[in-house]
Amino acid sequence: MLAAGGFGLSLLSAVTSIIAHGVLPDRIRIHWTLGMGPYYGPEFAPAWLVLLLFPVLIAGTAVLASVIDARVRNTDAFTEIRPFYIVAVLGTLTVLLGCQGGLILANLYA
């Protein structure tokens, strides 16, 4: 379940990036300020880089979570909490996918 969910969310992220690449400009805004003082870091980034990094981040997190799951699956302590672990990992991956979608939408409509 964990591997399938991670693969599915990684694939969805990659498809989202491919679709977004056709509609976003070459540079996208990655940092907004609300007029509350100084900020650090870049305000814009190349769209291709951001759109590449999201699927890599999601896939990397999914692979790491699956490796951890495989290493501790047969321990007594983990058996009891494994369902919660799966929900937490898939929830985290979904939040990352939501951040990707939010960043894309913010750049389309801002």
N, C-alpha and C positions, 0 to 999 in steps of 0.2 A: 504494500500500500504506500509506504513512504517513497520507495524508488519510483513507482508509477506516478504518484502525485508530483514529485520533484521533476520528473521528466516532462510531465504535462505542463507544469507551470513554466519550466525553462523553454519549452517549445512555444508556448503562448507569448512569452516575452520576446523571443526571437521574431515571431511573426509580427508582433506589435512594432518592433524596431524596423522591420523591413517596410511595413506599411507607412510608418511615420517618416522614414527617410525620404519618401517621395513627396511629402507635403511640408516638411519643415525647411526653414532656410539653412544655409551652410553653417551659421553660428546660432546657437541658442542660448538664452539666458538661463543661468544656473544659480544665480544669487540675487535675491531681492532684499532691499532694505526698506524699512518703514519709517525712515527719518529719525532713527533713534541712536544716532551716534556713529562712530567709525565702525568699519567692518574690514575684515581681512580676507584675502583670497580673490580669485578671479570672478568677474561678473558674467562673462560669456565663455563658452567652450565650443569647440567644433562639434557639430551635430553628429557626425559619424562616430566620433569617439564616445560620446555619451550613449548613443544608441547601441554601440558595441559593448560597452561596459555593463549595462544593465543585464543582458542575458548571461554574460560571463559571471557576474556577481551571483545571480540567481542559481545558475547551474553549479557554480563552485560551492555555494552554501548547501545545495541539495546533495552533492557528492560527499561533502564533509559530514553532513548529518547521516547519510547512509553508511559511511564508513564507521562512524561512532556507533550507530545502531548495530552493525554487524559484529563489532568487537565486544559489545557488552550485552548482546541479546540474551545469552544463556545464563546470565547471573541472576541470582534470586532477587536482589534489590531492584534490578532494572525491569524484571518481568512485571512487577506490580505497577510500575509507573509508565511503561512503554506506551499505552494509549495516550497518555497526557503528552509524552514526548512527541509523538506523531502529530498531534493537534498543534503543539507549539511550533514545530518545524514548518508544517504546512501553513500555519498562520503567519509565521515570519516571512515565508516566501510570497504569500499573498500580499502582505504589506509592502514588500519590495516591488512587486508587480504594480500595486496601486500607486506607489511613488513614481514609477516609470510613467504610468498613465497620467498622473497629475502633472508631472513635468511637461509631458507632451501637450496636454490640453492648455496648460498655462502659457506655453509658447505659441500656441495657435490662436488663442483668444485674448492675449494680453497686449 
